[in-house]
Amino acid sequence: MAAPKKRLQGLVAATITPMTEHGEINYSVIGQYVDYLVEEQGVKSIFVNGTTGEGLSLSISERRRVAEEWVTEGRNKLEQVVIHVGALSLKESQELAKHAAEIGADGIAAIAPFFLKPWNKDVLINFLKEVAAAAPALPFYYYHIPALTGVKIRAEELLDGIQEKIPTFQGLKFSDTDLLDFGQCVDQNRQQQFAFLFGVDEFCIQRFINFVVKLGFGVAQTKAIMTLVSGIPMGPPRLPLEKASREFTDNAEAKLKSLDFLSFTDLKDGNLEACS
């Protein structure tokens, strides 16, 4: 059975994919981004090509290269690099899973396919099993995000007996507001020592998140905020998402300053323009 070198725990950063103003991936700043996460934020593990990273808006070749950059730049700096390999196509998910193993990733994860959807637990597990089997040496995590996939199978139900079908299964990235479901996942699986990652932004950094949610909060706004706090140009999101407005950026910057979250009070025009 595949097992991580060290249990996935603590703060696991869902990484942004930096882009230029023209929507091309800015690979050149990923090394700087790794250093910022490790040295400034104390992050030891990351989740690459997920929702925050716009993974499903990237081509397969782009997802492969982004994964390669994070693994390469994170070597001897990050404890674990988990690559999200979920896709609408089983073959594409398997290709990405094999690639993650080849480049030395520490784990893989996948969402439920969300165009032609699995209609019950068994069908979903059969899909995930085939993805996990493409990288049998890597721990596998299920990425539960029903608000985006529309797959309403409760995580607690999915976990029941899942290791019998997917021996490499090691945990769950839970991105849903159903705290009862999350609590039951934890309570009913204590013996398995699964990793449970909770990933709903609205429940984190409450004072600031409450503020920005009122302004409108999503991937574009996350990129704008990350540019502000890190000084690294994250750029706009890729269409169909649109970049954060100047009004949002200005209000977020003022709020961050009031909370003493900003290290970079005088951003270069290029960095600020990338998210405005």
Phi, psi and chi 1 to 4 in degrees:
 res  aa     phi    psi   chi1   chi2   chi3   chi4
   1 MET       -  134.3 -179.4 -175.3  -62.8      -
   2 ALA   -69.0  139.3      -      -      -      -
   3 ALA  -144.2  141.4      -      -      -      -
   4 PRO   -66.8  152.7   22.4  -31.0      -      -
   5 LYS   -56.1  -34.6  -65.5  172.5  -71.3 -174.0
   6 LYS  -145.7  141.1 -175.3  176.9 -179.4 -179.3
   7 ARG   -57.7  135.4 -173.5 -177.1  178.3 -168.8
   8 LEU   -71.0  117.1 -171.4   61.2      -      -
   9 GLN  -158.4  173.7   60.0 -174.6   -8.0      -
  10 GLY    76.7 -157.4      -      -      -      -
  11 LEU   -78.3  119.1  179.6   61.6      -      -
  12 VAL  -114.3  111.9 -179.8      -      -      -
  13 ALA   -80.8  126.6      -      -      -      -
  14 ALA   -81.9  110.6      -      -      -      -
  15 THR   -79.0  146.5   58.9      -      -      -
  16 ILE   -82.7  148.6  -67.9  165.5      -      -
  17 THR   -97.7  108.7  -61.1      -      -      -
  18 PRO   -65.0  139.6  -14.9   29.0      -      -
  19 MET  -135.5  159.5  -67.9 -173.3 -177.1      -
  20 THR   -84.0  173.7   69.6      -      -      -
  21 GLU   -63.4  -18.7  -82.8  -62.8  -49.9      -
  22 HIS   -97.1    8.9  -58.5  -68.9      -      -
  23 GLY    82.1   13.9      -      -      -      -
  24 GLU   -94.0  148.7  -61.6  -59.1  -39.7      -
  25 ILE   -71.8  132.2  -61.6  174.4      -      -
  26 ASN   -96.2   78.8 -173.0    1.3      -      -
  27 TYR   -62.5  -25.1  -60.9  101.7      -      -
  28 SER   -65.7  -19.4   66.2      -      -      -
  29 VAL  -100.9    2.1  -59.2      -      -      -
  30 ILE   -65.5  -37.2  -69.5  178.6      -      -
  31 GLY   -61.4  -42.9      -      -      -      -
  32 GLN   -64.0  -37.9 -177.3 -176.6   -2.2      -
  33 TYR   -63.9  -43.7 -169.0  178.4      -      -
  34 VAL   -57.4  -48.2  169.2      -      -      -
  35 ASP   -61.8  -39.0  -69.5  -18.8      -      -
  36 TYR   -63.2  -46.7  169.1   77.8      -      -
  37 LEU   -62.0  -43.8  -69.5  174.1      -      -
  38 VAL   -74.2  -50.0  173.0      -      -      -
  39 GLU   -82.9  -35.5  -62.8  170.3    9.6      -
  40 GLU   -96.0  -30.5  -58.5  -64.7  -30.4      -
  41 GLN  -113.5   -5.7  -60.6  -60.5  -33.7      -
  42 GLY    68.9   23.0      -      -      -      -
  43 VAL   -77.4  135.7  169.0      -      -      -
  44 LYS  -115.4  -16.8  -63.9 -179.1  179.5  178.7
  45 SER  -139.8  151.2  -60.4      -      -      -
  46 ILE  -136.2  158.5   58.2  172.6      -      -
  47 PHE  -123.0  112.2 -173.5   88.4      -      -
  48 VAL  -104.7  142.0  176.5      -      -      -
  49 ASN    68.0   30.6  -75.0  -21.7      -      -
  50 GLY   -88.7 -152.8      -      -      -      -
  51 THR   -65.3  -48.3  -55.3      -      -      -
  52 THR   -60.5  -32.4  -58.3      -      -      -
  53 GLY   -86.2    4.8      -      -      -      -
  54 GLU    57.2   34.5  -57.1  173.9   78.7      -
  55 GLY   -54.8  -39.8      -      -      -      -
  56 LEU   -78.8   -5.9  -87.0  -64.2      -      -
  57 SER   -96.9   -0.2  -67.7      -      -      -
  58 LEU  -100.6  153.0  -51.5 -178.1      -      -
  59 SER   -73.2  165.3   68.7      -      -      -
  60 ILE   -61.4  -41.9  -65.5  -60.0      -      -
  61 SER   -65.5  -36.7   61.5      -      -      -
  62 GLU   -66.8  -42.9  -73.7  175.8  -34.1      -
  63 ARG   -61.5  -39.3  -69.0  177.0   71.9  173.1
  64 ARG   -62.3  -46.5  -71.3  166.5   60.4  101.9
  65 ARG   -69.1  -39.1 -175.7  170.2  172.1 -166.3
  66 VAL   -59.4  -45.4  167.9      -      -      -
  67 ALA   -59.3  -44.5      -      -      -      -
  68 GLU   -60.0  -43.5  -70.0  166.9    6.3      -
  69 GLU   -62.7  -44.4  -68.5  -70.6  -25.5      -
  70 TRP   -66.1  -41.3  -80.8  103.5      -      -
  71 VAL   -65.1  -44.5  169.1      -      -      -
  72 THR   -66.0  -49.8  -61.5      -      -      -
  73 GLU   -70.7  -25.9  -63.6  -67.6  -15.5      -
  74 GLY   -87.9   -5.1      -      -      -      -
  75 ARG   -61.3  130.7 -169.0  164.9  -71.6  125.3
  76 ASN    67.1    9.8  -59.5  -39.9      -      -
  77 LYS  -122.0  -43.6  -63.4  178.3 -178.7  179.4
  78 LEU  -102.3  143.8  -67.3  164.3      -      -
  79 GLU   -77.5  -42.5  -71.1 -177.0   -3.1      -
  80 GLN  -141.8  134.6  -65.3 -158.7   45.6      -
  81 VAL  -118.4  109.9  177.7      -      -      -
  82 VAL  -101.3  128.4  177.6      -      -      -
  83 ILE  -105.8  125.2  -52.0  -64.1      -      -
  84 HIS   -78.4  125.5  172.8 -118.2      -      -
  85 VAL  -118.0    8.5  -58.8      -      -      -
  86 GLY   -63.8  144.7      -      -      -      -
  87 ALA  -157.2  168.6      -      -      -      -
  88 LEU   -70.3  -29.2  -60.8 -176.3      -      -
  89 SER   -97.8  128.4  159.9      -      -      -
  90 LEU   -59.5  -41.9  173.8   59.8      -      -
  91 LYS   -62.6  -40.0  -67.1  -60.9 -177.4 -178.0
  92 GLU   -67.0  -40.6  -71.4 -177.1   -8.5      -
  93 SER   -61.3  -41.9  -73.1      -      -      -
  94 GLN   -66.6  -39.6  -69.7  174.0  -41.5      -
  95 GLU   -60.5  -45.5  175.8 -173.1  -24.7      -
  96 LEU   -67.7  -35.2  -69.4  167.5      -      -
  97 ALA   -65.2  -45.8      -      -      -      -
  98 LYS   -61.1  -42.1  -69.9  177.1 -176.9  176.4
  99 HIS   -63.2  -42.0  176.0 -103.1      -      -
 100 ALA   -58.6  -40.8      -      -      -      -
 101 ALA   -66.1  -40.9      -      -      -      -
 102 GLU   -64.5  -34.6  -69.8  167.9   -2.5      -
 103 ILE   -89.7   -3.1   64.4  175.0      -      -
 104 GLY    93.0   24.7      -      -      -      -
 105 ALA   -64.8  161.5      -      -      -      -
 106 ASP   -98.3   -8.6  -59.6  -71.7      -      -
 107 GLY  -178.1  165.0      -      -      -      -
 108 ILE  -131.0  158.7   56.5  172.2      -      -
 109 ALA  -141.9  158.6      -      -      -      -
 110 ALA  -149.3  141.6      -      -      -      -
 111 ILE   -84.7  170.1   56.4  170.0      -      -
 112 ALA   -73.2  141.7      -      -      -      -
 113 PRO   -63.2  138.6   22.5  -31.8      -      -
 114 PHE  -124.1   11.4   54.8   85.5      -      -
 115 PHE   -99.7  -67.1 -175.5   66.8      -      -
 116 LEU   -92.5  101.9  -60.8  176.0      -      -
 117 LYS   -88.8  146.3  -62.3 -179.5  178.7   65.4
 118 PRO   -67.1  136.8   24.7  -32.3      -      -
 119 TRP   -99.7   -8.2   58.7  -82.1      -      -
 120 ASN  -153.4  175.0   65.0   21.5      -      -
 121 LYS   -56.2  -46.4  165.3 -171.2  169.6  178.5
 122 ASP   -63.3  -39.7  -68.2  -23.6      -      -
 123 VAL   -66.5  -42.0  175.3      -      -      -
 124 LEU   -63.5  -44.2  176.1   54.4      -      -
 125 ILE   -63.2  -38.1  -73.5  179.7      -      -
 126 ASN   -60.9  -39.7  -74.3  -20.4      -      -
 127 PHE   -65.6  -50.2  177.9   87.6      -      -
 128 LEU   -62.6  -35.6  -60.6  175.2      -      -
 129 LYS   -60.0  -41.9  176.8 -178.7  177.0 -179.1
 130 GLU   -68.8  -35.1  -65.8  -61.5  -41.5      -
 131 VAL   -66.3  -49.3  176.3      -      -      -
 132 ALA   -61.4  -36.2      -      -      -      -
 133 ALA   -66.7  -19.5      -      -      -      -
 134 ALA   -72.9  -16.1      -      -      -      -
 135 ALA  -137.0   69.9      -      -      -      -
 136 PRO   -67.1  -13.7   24.7  -34.9      -      -
 137 ALA   -91.7   -5.1      -      -      -      -
 138 LEU  -106.5  141.3  -68.9 -175.7      -      -
 139 PRO   -59.8  143.3  -22.8   33.2      -      -
 140 PHE  -117.2  135.7  177.9   80.8      -      -
 141 TYR  -124.3  140.9  -56.7   90.0      -      -
 142 TYR   -91.9  132.8  172.8   55.8      -      -
 143 TYR  -100.0  103.3 -176.4    9.7      -      -
 144 HIS   -95.6  106.8  179.7   66.8      -      -
 145 ILE  -142.8   70.6 -176.4  164.5      -      -
 146 PRO   -63.4  -25.8   20.9  -32.6      -      -
 147 ALA   -62.3  -29.9      -      -      -      -
 148 LEU   -97.3  -36.7  -70.3 -174.3      -      -
 149 THR   -82.9  -26.9   63.9      -      -      -
 150 GLY    76.3    4.4      -      -      -      -
 151 VAL   -89.9  110.3  176.0      -      -      -
 152 LYS   -96.4   16.4  -56.0  -62.4 -175.2 -179.2
 153 ILE   -67.1  122.5  -60.6  164.5      -      -
 154 ARG   -65.2  140.4  -62.8 -178.0   79.8 -112.8
 155 ALA   -61.7  -39.1      -      -      -      -
 156 GLU   -59.8  -40.1  176.3  -92.0  -29.6      -
 157 GLU   -67.2  -41.6  177.3 -173.1   -2.6      -
 158 LEU   -62.4  -38.6 -175.4   76.9      -      -
 159 LEU   -71.3  -20.4  -65.7 -172.1      -      -
 160 ASP   -63.0  106.3 -175.7   22.1      -      -
 161 GLY    76.4   15.4      -      -      -      -
 162 ILE   -66.8  -32.0 -166.2  169.3      -      -
 163 GLN   -69.2  -18.8  -87.6 -166.2  -29.5      -
 164 GLU   -69.2  -29.9  -64.3  173.7    8.5      -
 165 LYS   -95.7  -33.2  -58.4  -71.7 -177.7   66.3
 166 ILE  -127.2   89.3  -53.5  176.0      -      -
 167 PRO   -60.0  -26.0  -22.4   33.3      -      -
 168 THR   -86.4    1.2   56.6      -      -      -
 169 PHE   -63.8  128.7 -176.1   84.1      -      -
 170 GLN  -127.1   -4.5  -69.6  -67.8  -40.0      -
 171 GLY   162.0 -166.0      -      -      -      -
 172 LEU  -142.1  134.0  177.0   74.9      -      -
 173 LYS   -99.1  108.0 -175.4  177.7 -169.5  -66.5
 174 PHE  -100.3  106.8 -170.4   95.4      -      -
 175 SER  -118.2   71.6  -64.9      -      -      -
 176 ASP  -150.2  157.4 -171.6   23.3      -      -
 177 THR   -92.6    2.9   56.4      -      -      -
 178 ASP   -79.7   88.0 -174.4  -11.4      -      -
 179 LEU   -69.4  -25.2  -63.9 -177.9      -      -
 180 LEU   -64.4  -45.2  176.4   60.3      -      -
 181 ASP   -60.0  -46.3 -171.2   16.3      -      -
 182 PHE   -61.8  -45.4 -177.1   69.2      -      -
 183 GLY   -61.1  -39.1      -      -      -      -
 184 GLN   -68.4  -35.0  -71.0  175.0  -31.9      -
 185 CYS   -58.3  -47.4  -73.3      -      -      -
 186 VAL   -67.8  -48.3  175.0      -      -      -
 187 ASP   -65.5  -37.4 -174.4   61.3      -      -
 188 GLN   -90.7    0.0  -63.7  176.3   19.5      -
 189 ASN  -129.7   30.1  -66.5  -82.0      -      -
 190 ARG   -64.6  -35.1  -64.8 -175.8 -173.9  -82.2
 191 GLN   -68.2  -30.1  -62.7  -59.0  -43.8      -
 192 GLN   -78.0  -16.2  -74.8   82.0    0.1      -
 193 GLN    54.8   42.5  -65.2 -172.1  -31.2      -
 194 PHE   -68.6  155.2  -68.7  149.9      -      -
 195 ALA   -88.7  129.7      -      -      -      -
 196 PHE  -118.5  109.9  -68.0  104.8      -      -
 197 LEU  -101.6  123.6  -49.6 -179.7      -      -
 198 PHE   -99.5  123.3 -173.0   73.1      -      -
 199 GLY  -132.3   61.2      -      -      -      -
 200 VAL  -118.7  110.4 -180.0      -      -      -
 201 ASP   -57.5  -33.4  -67.1  -22.5      -      -
 202 GLU   -63.2  -17.9  -70.6   82.6   -8.9      -
 203 PHE   -95.5    1.2  -72.5   85.8      -      -
 204 CYS  -113.0  152.3  -54.5      -      -      -
 205 ILE    41.0   60.5  -38.0  176.4      -      -
 206 GLN   -52.9  -45.0 -159.5   67.9   43.2      -
 207 ARG   -62.2  -45.2  -68.6  169.2   63.8 -162.9
 208 PHE   -74.5  -43.3 -179.5   63.6      -      -
 209 ILE   -62.0  -41.7  -68.5  -63.2      -      -
 210 ASN   -56.2  -38.4  -76.6  -15.8      -      -
 211 PHE   -67.7  -50.0  174.2   79.2      -      -
 212 VAL   -74.2  -29.1  -64.4      -      -      -
 213 VAL   -60.4  -36.0  163.6      -      -      -
 214 LYS   -65.1  -27.1  -65.7  176.1 -177.1  176.8
 215 LEU   -84.4  -15.7  -60.4  177.5      -      -
 216 GLY   106.7  117.1      -      -      -      -
 217 PHE  -133.8  129.8 -169.2   60.9      -      -
 218 GLY  -165.1 -158.9      -      -      -      -
 219 VAL   -60.7  -44.0  172.4      -      -      -
 220 ALA   -60.1  -42.6      -      -      -      -
 221 GLN   -70.5  -35.0  -69.6   73.3   25.3      -
 222 THR   -61.5  -42.3  -60.7      -      -      -
 223 LYS   -65.4  -39.1  -61.9 -175.2   91.9  165.1
 224 ALA   -63.6  -44.6      -      -      -      -
 225 ILE   -66.3  -41.8  -69.8  165.7      -      -
 226 MET   -64.2  -36.0 -168.9   62.1  174.2      -
 227 THR   -61.5  -42.3  -61.8      -      -      -
 228 LEU   -64.5  -47.3  -71.4  168.3      -      -
 229 VAL   -80.7  -26.3  -60.5      -      -      -
 230 SER  -101.6  -23.5   69.6      -      -      -
 231 GLY    77.6    5.2      -      -      -      -
 232 ILE   -98.1  127.0  -57.5  169.3      -      -
 233 PRO   -71.2  110.7   26.3  -33.6      -      -
 234 MET   -89.9  -18.3  -64.6  -62.8  170.0      -
 235 GLY    74.1 -178.9      -      -      -      -
 236 PRO   -82.2  167.4   33.6  -36.7      -      -
 237 PRO   -77.4  171.5   31.1  -35.2      -      -
 238 ARG   -89.4  144.9 -178.0  169.7  -75.4  177.7
 239 LEU   -54.1  142.5  -70.2  170.4      -      -
 240 PRO   -85.8    0.5   32.5  -37.8      -      -
 241 LEU   -74.4  151.2  -60.7  179.9      -      -
 242 GLU  -115.5  153.1  -64.8 -175.0  -29.3      -
 243 LYS   -68.1  156.1   63.2 -176.0  178.7 -178.0
 244 ALA   -62.4  145.9      -      -      -      -
 245 SER   -72.9  159.0   66.9      -      -      -
 246 ARG   -59.6  -38.4  168.3   65.8   68.9  173.8
 247 GLU   -60.7  -43.9  178.7 -175.5   10.8      -
 248 PHE   -61.8  -47.8  174.2   89.1      -      -
 249 THR   -60.1  -44.5  -56.1      -      -      -
 250 ASP   -64.2  -44.5  -70.0  -14.7      -      -
 251 ASN   -66.7  -40.9  -72.6  -25.5      -      -
 252 ALA   -65.2  -40.8      -      -      -      -
 253 GLU   -61.7  -43.4 -177.5  177.7   11.5      -
 254 ALA   -63.6  -41.2      -      -      -      -
 255 LYS   -67.2  -43.0 -172.9   65.3  173.5 -179.9
 256 LEU   -60.0  -41.0  -74.3  164.1      -      -
 257 LYS   -63.6  -40.1  -74.4 -179.7  177.9  177.7
 258 SER   -66.3  -25.5   74.7      -      -      -
 259 LEU   -96.8    5.1  -63.7  173.4      -      -
 260 ASP    59.1   37.2  -66.7  -35.3      -      -
 261 PHE   -93.2  -12.8  -80.2  178.3      -      -
 262 LEU   -94.5  125.5  -79.3 -169.6      -      -
 263 SER   -93.1  -25.7  -60.4      -      -      -
 264 PHE  -108.8   95.2  -63.3   86.0      -      -
 265 THR   -87.9  -18.4   55.4      -      -      -
 266 ASP  -124.3   80.0  -64.1  -48.2      -      -
 267 LEU   -73.6  147.6  -69.8  174.5      -      -
 268 LYS   -65.8  149.6  -65.8  179.3 -179.7  179.0
 269 ASP   -56.5  -37.6  -69.7  -18.9      -      -
 270 GLY   -63.0  -41.6      -      -      -      -
 271 ASN   -65.5  -43.6  -74.3    9.8      -      -
 272 LEU   -69.5  -38.3 -169.5   56.8      -      -
 273 GLU   -64.5  -30.1  179.9   62.0   28.8      -
 274 ALA   -64.4  -18.0      -      -      -      -
 275 CYS  -126.0   14.7   64.8      -      -      -
 276 SER  -107.5      -   60.2      -      -      -
